Amino acid sequence: MSTEPRSPVSRRKLGLVGLVAGIIAVLVVITGIRAREDSDTKLREWTDNQAIPTVAVVLPDAKVLNATIDLPGRLEAYYRAPIFARVSGYLKGWNADIGAKVKAGQVIAEIEAPDLDQQLLQARADLASAEASAKLSEATLNRRKTLIASNFVSMQEIDERTADLSNKNGSVKSDQANVERLEALAGYKKITVPFDGVVTSRDTDVGALINAGGNSGPPMFVVSDIKKLRVYVNVPQNYVPAIKIGAKAVITMPEYPNRTFPATVEASSQSVDVASGTTRMQLGLENDKSELMPGGYANVRMSLVRDAVPLHIPASALIFNQNGLRVATVGSDDKVLFKTVTIARDLGRDIELASGISPEDRIIVAPPDGIADGDQVHVAAPKGAPAKVSEKQDVKG
């Protein structure tokens, strides 16, 4: 039996096959490593991309949300007269209680002043004595003048008598003025009303000791004219230029919840109170039916007239920290830029700003915690717009 020798070609084929298999294995390994590296790179980019916060932005709203301002006010009588006594004594009687309607010149009380009565009697007696002395001096002077021709009296005596008569006449005038003064004071024993109105206060009673001038206590009566009322409002300084003299206002009262009363701005104090930073303004309010009461609280809605339309932003956009009051804006490069702002009015969900931003600024509606100047952000698409996927974002995002 004969055997055939192996062909050397078969060994070479085996070696070639093995080489090819090795090359293929190396390529598979390299391809796997590169694929893993690419996957890691994409995953790292996707992770970094996901770390960039996505924010919603709005442009400042320039429309006028509210052209009025509501402020608390206080009603006061248009004319109010506290009545004090001009003479001291005891109250003899009064005939007008609180709420009574009175007329100008009406007597509402009378004071008993015995001391003043005695002073007046003494003054009249002094006047009578002075008048008698003056008449006697005048008669003596006239008699002396008739004796001049006979040289019975000298001119020196005539001059002395003339000077004495002048002194006596001066005393008469002084005593007459004193009598008139006391008579005028005696007229104040009757307390009269200065104008038509209502007695809004009475702080005295029969037999009470009355001191002249009222320095030691409240007024005896307070008379108020309530046909027209004054409404006093303290307006914040930044709103004063927007409220003009003659502007209309609407008054609401707690006792009339379903009614409004028209008023007109009449005057401004033209000064700012240092303690409150406000300017006091006065409004006129007709009260012909006497429905409103002086001293009452009122809510005053005043119209604002502005040269420029203010900007408004959502209240959630405000950030307050150690750096002050700011808002976060997004620049053209999608980076955060903080801007310091000043609030004009807080309208609840919206804030009216006085300064700090422009109409073109993109305001972040709700800034995320920890955001800082220069941070990169993604701007969310507006509602209704198709979502855009960044080229750097993987499908997994």
VEXZADO-66548 format. One line per field, with one value per residue (C-alpha): residue number from 1; x negated, y negated, z; residue in three letters. Coordinates in nm, 3 decimals. Each point is the difference from the previous one (the first is absolute). Example, Ala and Ser with C-alpha at 12.3 -4.5 7.8 and 13.67 -1.06 7.14 Angstrom:
<rs>
nr: 1/2
east: -1.230/-0.137
north: 0.450/-0.344
up: 0.780/-0.066
rest: Ala/Ser
</rs>
This chain:
<rs>
nr: 1/2/3/4/5/6/7/8/9/10/11/12/13/14/15/16/17/18/19/20/21/22/23/24/25/26/27/28/29/30/31/32/33/34/35/36/37/38/39/40/41/42/43/44/45/46/47/48/49/50/51/52/53/54/55/56/57/58/59/60/61/62/63/64/65/66/67/68/69/70/71/72/73/74/75/76/77/78/79/80/81/82/83/84/85/86/87/88/89/90/91/92/93/94/95/96/97/98/99/100/101/102/103/104/105/106/107/108/109/110/111/112/113/114/115/116/117/118/119/120/121/122/123/124/125/126/127/128/129/130/131/132/133/134/135/136/137/138/139/140/141/142/143/144/145/146/147/148/149/150/151/152/153/154/155/156/157/158/159/160/161/162/163/164/165/166/167/168/169/170/171/172/173/174/175/176/177/178/179/180/181/182/183/184/185/186/187/188/189/190/191/192/193/194/195/196/197/198/199/200/201/202/203/204/205/206/207/208/209/210/211/212/213/214/215/216/217/218/219/220/221/222/223/224/225/226/227/228/229/230/231/232/233/234/235/236/237/238/239/240/241/242/243/244/245/246/247/248/249/250/251/252/253/254/255/256/257/258/259/260/261/262/263/264/265/266/267/268/269/270/271/272/273/274/275/276/277/278/279/280/281/282/283/284/285/286/287/288/289/290/291/292/293/294/295/296/297/298/299/300/301/302/303/304/305/306/307/308/309/310/311/312/313/314/315/316/317/318/319/320/321/322/323/324/325/326/327/328/329/330/331/332/333/334/335/336/337/338/339/340/341/342/343/344/345/346/347/348/349/350/351/352/353/354/355/356/357/358/359/360/361/362/363/364/365/366/367/368/369/370/371/372/373/374/375/376/377/378/379/380/381/382/383/384/385/386/387/388/389/390/391/392/393/394/395/396/397
east: 0.000/-0.147/0.048/0.014/-0.221/0.177/-0.009/-0.197/0.269/0.244/-0.233/-0.035/0.376/0.039/-0.253/0.171/0.337/-0.140/-0.155/0.327/0.187/-0.248/0.034/0.379/-0.019/-0.223/0.236/0.296/-0.179/-0.103/0.350/0.150/-0.238/0.071/0.373/-0.020/-0.208/0.251/0.284/-0.178/-0.065/0.362/0.119/-0.234/0.123/0.361/-0.061/-0.171/0.282/0.258/-0.183/0.075/0.334/0.293/0.182/0.312/-0.036/0.241/-0.036/0.105/0.363/0.042/0.379/0.170/0.137/0.160/0.026/0.120/-0.136/0.194/-0.100/0.156/0.141/0.159/0.309/0.001/0.261/-0.064/0.037/-0.058/-0.002/-0.103/0.175/-0.183/0.110/-0.136/0.100/-0.046/0.292/0.258/0.223/0.348/0.169/-0.020/0.267/-0.170/-0.110/-0.204/0.166/0.203/0.019/-0.085/0.000/-0.262/0.039/0.215/-0.066/-0.081/-0.126/-0.037/-0.271/0.054/-0.299/0.049/-0.362/0.033/0.325/-0.167/-0.296/0.239/0.181/-0.332/-0.114/0.322/-0.041/-0.360/0.122/0.264/-0.261/-0.239/0.271/0.092/-0.365/-0.033/0.310/-0.127/-0.340/0.164/0.222/-0.298/-0.199/0.283/0.033/-0.374/0.007/0.258/-0.247/-0.289/0.102/-0.010/-0.341/0.143/-0.148/-0.325/-0.047/-0.194/0.310/0.206/-0.251/0.006/0.380/0.000/-0.247/0.209/0.311/-0.188/-0.104/0.355/0.134/-0.265/0.115/0.358/-0.097/-0.200/0.287/0.243/-0.217/-0.016/0.379/0.042/-0.249/0.184/0.335/-0.136/-0.119/0.339/0.151/-0.197/0.194/0.241/-0.156/0.111/-0.044/-0.238/0.172/0.281/-0.086/0.037/-0.120/-0.238/-0.139/0.106/-0.250/0.164/0.308/0.194/-0.210/-0.333/-0.290/-0.093/-0.350/-0.054/-0.208/0.050/-0.366/0.085/0.246/0.199/0.233/0.346/0.163/-0.110/0.215/-0.057/0.135/0.051/0.181/-0.339/-0.283/-0.374/-0.167/-0.367/-0.220/-0.373/-0.135/-0.337/-0.264/-0.044/0.372/0.035/-0.091/0.269/0.281/0.101/0.202/0.357/-0.027/0.307/0.006/0.249/0.071/0.136/0.109/0.032/0.349/0.114/-0.161/0.209/-0.036/-0.271/-0.041/-0.178/-0.275/-0.245/-0.367/-0.013/-0.343/-0.339/-0.235/-0.287/-0.233/-0.107/0.035/-0.342/0.140/0.239/-0.136/0.347/0.164/0.331/0.275/0.345/0.314/0.340/0.309/0.358/0.220/0.328/0.206/-0.234/-0.042/-0.374/-0.154/-0.320/-0.277/0.105/-0.229/0.025/-0.159/-0.111/-0.055/-0.193/-0.071/-0.362/-0.125/-0.342/-0.234/-0.131/0.150/-0.164/-0.145/0.148/-0.154/0.126/-0.050/-0.179/-0.286/-0.120/-0.309/-0.083/-0.323/-0.310/-0.053/0.338/0.307/-0.083/0.135/-0.181/-0.011/-0.126/-0.234/-0.034/-0.262/0.247/-0.200/0.146/-0.037/0.139/0.143/0.092/0.357/0.222/0.365/0.262/0.308/0.075/0.313/0.003/-0.094/-0.155/-0.260/-0.020/-0.364/-0.127/-0.348/-0.260/0.114/0.087/0.286/-0.246/-0.131/0.088/0.104/-0.026/0.346/-0.113/-0.380/-0.132/-0.188/-0.374/0.005/-0.279/-0.121/-0.146/0.169/0.105/0.372/0.242/0.295/0.324/0.211/0.316/0.328/0.135/-0.338/-0.161/-0.274/-0.353/-0.257/-0.359/-0.250/-0.207/0.286/0.026/0.326/0.006/0.054
north: 0.000/-0.329/-0.336/-0.342/-0.275/-0.326/-0.298/-0.296/-0.230/0.102/-0.126/-0.332/-0.030/0.071/-0.267/-0.252/0.078/-0.042/-0.338/-0.121/0.114/-0.185/-0.319/0.028/0.051/-0.307/-0.206/0.116/-0.095/-0.341/-0.065/0.095/-0.228/-0.292/0.062/0.000/-0.317/-0.168/0.116/-0.130/-0.331/-0.033/0.098/-0.256/-0.268/0.096/-0.010/-0.339/-0.124/0.121/-0.190/-0.328/-0.122/-0.072/-0.322/-0.175/-0.366/-0.287/-0.351/-0.285/-0.092/-0.367/-0.016/-0.191/0.259/-0.250/-0.377/-0.063/0.026/0.086/-0.178/-0.040/-0.341/-0.187/-0.222/-0.341/-0.278/-0.273/-0.257/0.096/-0.242/0.103/-0.247/-0.115/-0.253/-0.356/-0.062/0.199/0.107/0.277/0.140/-0.135/0.217/0.143/0.071/0.189/0.360/0.217/0.052/-0.320/-0.214/-0.361/-0.331/-0.276/-0.234/0.243/0.001/0.355/-0.067/-0.273/-0.055/-0.158/-0.225/-0.197/-0.112/-0.158/-0.169/-0.159/-0.113/-0.165/-0.181/-0.124/-0.114/-0.197/-0.164/-0.094/-0.149/-0.210/-0.127/-0.089/-0.182/-0.202/-0.093/-0.106/-0.221/-0.166/-0.064/-0.149/-0.232/-0.116/-0.075/-0.204/-0.207/-0.067/-0.119/-0.272/-0.146/-0.038/-0.351/-0.126/0.162/0.195/0.324/0.060/0.179/0.267/0.096/0.003/0.240/0.225/0.014/0.078/0.289/0.129/0.002/0.196/0.259/0.030/0.047/0.270/0.182/-0.017/0.156/0.273/0.086/-0.010/0.251/0.226/-0.006/0.084/0.287/0.151/-0.050/0.189/0.282/0.005/0.059/0.325/0.138/0.117/0.269/-0.042/0.208/-0.139/0.169/0.236/0.357/0.289/0.029/0.295/-0.023/-0.133/0.028/-0.208/-0.007/-0.227/-0.120/0.089/-0.234/-0.183/-0.135/-0.275/0.099/0.376/0.074/0.249/0.225/0.091/-0.245/-0.048/0.076/0.095/-0.123/0.152/-0.082/0.342/-0.106/0.049/0.216/0.002/0.335/0.020/0.262/0.069/0.073/0.178/-0.231/0.184/-0.032/-0.372/-0.116/0.233/-0.158/-0.342/-0.273/0.032/0.375/0.208/0.265/0.257/0.038/0.316/0.025/0.310/-0.106/-0.019/0.308/-0.020/-0.373/-0.232/-0.375/-0.230/-0.232/-0.246/-0.062/-0.359/-0.055/0.153/-0.080/-0.022/0.158/0.350/0.121/0.125/0.274/0.159/-0.112/-0.116/-0.323/-0.103/-0.078/-0.146/0.100/-0.168/0.216/-0.129/0.115/-0.183/0.277/0.023/0.373/0.002/-0.084/-0.193/0.208/0.311/0.236/0.008/0.191/-0.240/0.117/-0.265/-0.017/-0.007/-0.205/0.114/-0.125/0.351/0.348/0.198/0.349/0.302/0.340/0.312/-0.012/0.338/-0.161/-0.206/0.111/-0.158/0.084/-0.169/-0.168/-0.174/0.029/0.138/0.189/0.260/-0.072/0.214/-0.162/0.074/0.266/0.179/-0.098/-0.138/-0.369/-0.141/-0.353/-0.210/-0.133/-0.239/0.083/-0.265/0.202/0.353/0.114/0.355/0.235/-0.286/-0.254/-0.349/-0.106/-0.355/0.069/0.266/0.174/-0.082/0.134/0.224/0.188/0.369/0.056/0.347/0.071/0.226/-0.009/0.337/0.013/-0.054/-0.175/-0.256/-0.263/0.155/0.341/0.168/0.079/0.149/-0.219/0.196/-0.033/-0.210/0.179/0.134/-0.007/0.330/0.123/-0.028/0.265/-0.110/0.168/0.085/0.178/0.374/0.170/0.120/-0.362
up: 0.000/-0.101/0.170/-0.176/0.144/0.135/-0.226/0.122/-0.145/0.271/0.276/-0.169/-0.028/0.366/0.087/-0.226/0.150/0.348/-0.093/-0.145/0.309/0.221/-0.200/0.017/0.376/0.040/-0.214/0.208/0.319/-0.135/-0.133/0.336/0.188/-0.232/0.019/0.379/-0.001/-0.233/0.221/0.309/-0.172/-0.107/0.347/0.157/-0.241/0.067/0.377/-0.025/-0.221/0.249/0.278/-0.180/0.140/-0.229/0.080/-0.120/-0.093/-0.062/-0.132/0.234/-0.055/-0.088/0.016/0.278/0.243/0.232/-0.049/0.355/0.352/0.316/0.320/0.346/0.081/0.288/-0.018/0.167/0.012/-0.255/0.279/0.363/0.294/0.352/0.231/0.314/0.261/-0.003/0.363/0.317/0.213/0.036/-0.271/0.064/-0.264/-0.353/-0.260/-0.286/0.042/-0.237/-0.336/0.027/-0.314/0.082/-0.182/-0.010/0.300/0.199/0.377/0.111/0.357/0.261/0.261/0.341/0.077/0.328/0.007/-0.342/0.099/0.303/-0.211/-0.242/0.286/0.136/-0.343/-0.052/0.342/-0.084/-0.327/0.177/0.248/-0.280/-0.192/0.312/0.058/-0.361/0.018/0.317/-0.156/-0.308/0.209/0.208/-0.316/-0.147/0.320/0.008/-0.360/0.090/0.253/-0.239/-0.104/0.362/0.053/0.291/-0.133/-0.182/-0.333/0.187/0.192/-0.320/-0.159/0.305/-0.004/-0.372/0.052/0.290/-0.222/-0.268/0.259/0.125/-0.354/-0.059/0.311/-0.126/-0.331/0.176/0.232/-0.293/-0.192/0.305/0.032/-0.369/0.032/0.295/-0.174/-0.302/0.229/0.168/-0.343/-0.022/0.294/-0.268/-0.221/-0.362/-0.316/-0.268/-0.299/-0.093/0.088/0.241/0.360/-0.024/0.354/0.343/0.286/0.271/0.222/0.233/0.294/-0.159/0.071/-0.320/-0.054/-0.254/-0.300/0.038/0.070/0.273/-0.182/-0.310/-0.177/0.144/-0.336/-0.351/-0.285/-0.347/-0.342/-0.161/-0.317/-0.162/0.128/-0.043/-0.070/0.098/-0.170/0.043/-0.349/-0.042/-0.143/-0.331/-0.084/0.073/-0.357/-0.141/0.207/-0.131/0.171/-0.122/-0.060/0.082/0.272/0.126/0.371/0.160/0.361/0.221/0.111/-0.365/-0.162/-0.318/-0.067/-0.128/0.046/-0.248/0.125/-0.154/0.082/0.128/0.153/0.073/0.286/-0.253/0.254/0.098/0.357/0.112/0.223/-0.252/-0.338/-0.107/-0.113/0.153/-0.249/0.059/-0.188/0.007/0.053/-0.019/0.289/-0.054/0.161/0.300/-0.056/0.066/0.335/0.069/0.153/-0.194/-0.191/-0.380/-0.286/-0.271/-0.358/-0.190/-0.373/-0.112/-0.294/-0.126/-0.269/-0.077/0.024/0.285/-0.046/0.178/0.072/0.184/0.376/-0.017/-0.196/0.298/0.192/0.335/0.179/0.139/-0.337/0.018/-0.219/-0.345/-0.299/-0.213/-0.374/-0.290/-0.251/-0.371/0.082/0.233/0.307/0.322/0.084/0.326/0.008/0.303/-0.012/0.193/0.074/-0.067/0.098/0.116/-0.185/0.133/-0.282/-0.196/0.109/-0.144/-0.026/0.024/-0.141/-0.078/-0.321/-0.360/-0.216/-0.194/0.305/0.021/0.363/0.158/0.139/0.288/0.051/0.129/0.329/-0.020/-0.336/-0.044/-0.244/-0.315/0.039/-0.324/-0.028/-0.247/-0.089/-0.005/-0.311/0.040/0.049/-0.329/-0.177/-0.114/0.232/-0.138/0.086/0.029/-0.231/0.304/0.169/-0.038/-0.087/0.362/0.109
rest: Met/Ser/Thr/Glu/Pro/Arg/Ser/Pro/Val/Ser/Arg/Arg/Lys/Leu/Gly/Leu/Val/Gly/Leu/Val/Ala/Gly/Ile/Ile/Ala/Val/Leu/Val/Val/Ile/Thr/Gly/Ile/Arg/Ala/Arg/Glu/Asp/Ser/Asp/Thr/Lys/Leu/Arg/Glu/Trp/Thr/Asp/Asn/Gln/Ala/Ile/Pro/Thr/Val/Ala/Val/Val/Leu/Pro/Asp/Ala/Lys/Val/Leu/Asn/Ala/Thr/Ile/Asp/Leu/Pro/Gly/Arg/Leu/Glu/Ala/Tyr/Tyr/Arg/Ala/Pro/Ile/Phe/Ala/Arg/Val/Ser/Gly/Tyr/Leu/Lys/Gly/Trp/Asn/Ala/Asp/Ile/Gly/Ala/Lys/Val/Lys/Ala/Gly/Gln/Val/Ile/Ala/Glu/Ile/Glu/Ala/Pro/Asp/Leu/Asp/Gln/Gln/Leu/Leu/Gln/Ala/Arg/Ala/Asp/Leu/Ala/Ser/Ala/Glu/Ala/Ser/Ala/Lys/Leu/Ser/Glu/Ala/Thr/Leu/Asn/Arg/Arg/Lys/Thr/Leu/Ile/Ala/Ser/Asn/Phe/Val/Ser/Met/Gln/Glu/Ile/Asp/Glu/Arg/Thr/Ala/Asp/Leu/Ser/Asn/Lys/Asn/Gly/Ser/Val/Lys/Ser/Asp/Gln/Ala/Asn/Val/Glu/Arg/Leu/Glu/Ala/Leu/Ala/Gly/Tyr/Lys/Lys/Ile/Thr/Val/Pro/Phe/Asp/Gly/Val/Val/Thr/Ser/Arg/Asp/Thr/Asp/Val/Gly/Ala/Leu/Ile/Asn/Ala/Gly/Gly/Asn/Ser/Gly/Pro/Pro/Met/Phe/Val/Val/Ser/Asp/Ile/Lys/Lys/Leu/Arg/Val/Tyr/Val/Asn/Val/Pro/Gln/Asn/Tyr/Val/Pro/Ala/Ile/Lys/Ile/Gly/Ala/Lys/Ala/Val/Ile/Thr/Met/Pro/Glu/Tyr/Pro/Asn/Arg/Thr/Phe/Pro/Ala/Thr/Val/Glu/Ala/Ser/Ser/Gln/Ser/Val/Asp/Val/Ala/Ser/Gly/Thr/Thr/Arg/Met/Gln/Leu/Gly/Leu/Glu/Asn/Asp/Lys/Ser/Glu/Leu/Met/Pro/Gly/Gly/Tyr/Ala/Asn/Val/Arg/Met/Ser/Leu/Val/Arg/Asp/Ala/Val/Pro/Leu/His/Ile/Pro/Ala/Ser/Ala/Leu/Ile/Phe/Asn/Gln/Asn/Gly/Leu/Arg/Val/Ala/Thr/Val/Gly/Ser/Asp/Asp/Lys/Val/Leu/Phe/Lys/Thr/Val/Thr/Ile/Ala/Arg/Asp/Leu/Gly/Arg/Asp/Ile/Glu/Leu/Ala/Ser/Gly/Ile/Ser/Pro/Glu/Asp/Arg/Ile/Ile/Val/Ala/Pro/Pro/Asp/Gly/Ile/Ala/Asp/Gly/Asp/Gln/Val/His/Val/Ala/Ala/Pro/Lys/Gly/Ala/Pro/Ala/Lys/Val/Ser/Glu/Lys/Gln/Asp/Val/Lys/Gly
</rs>
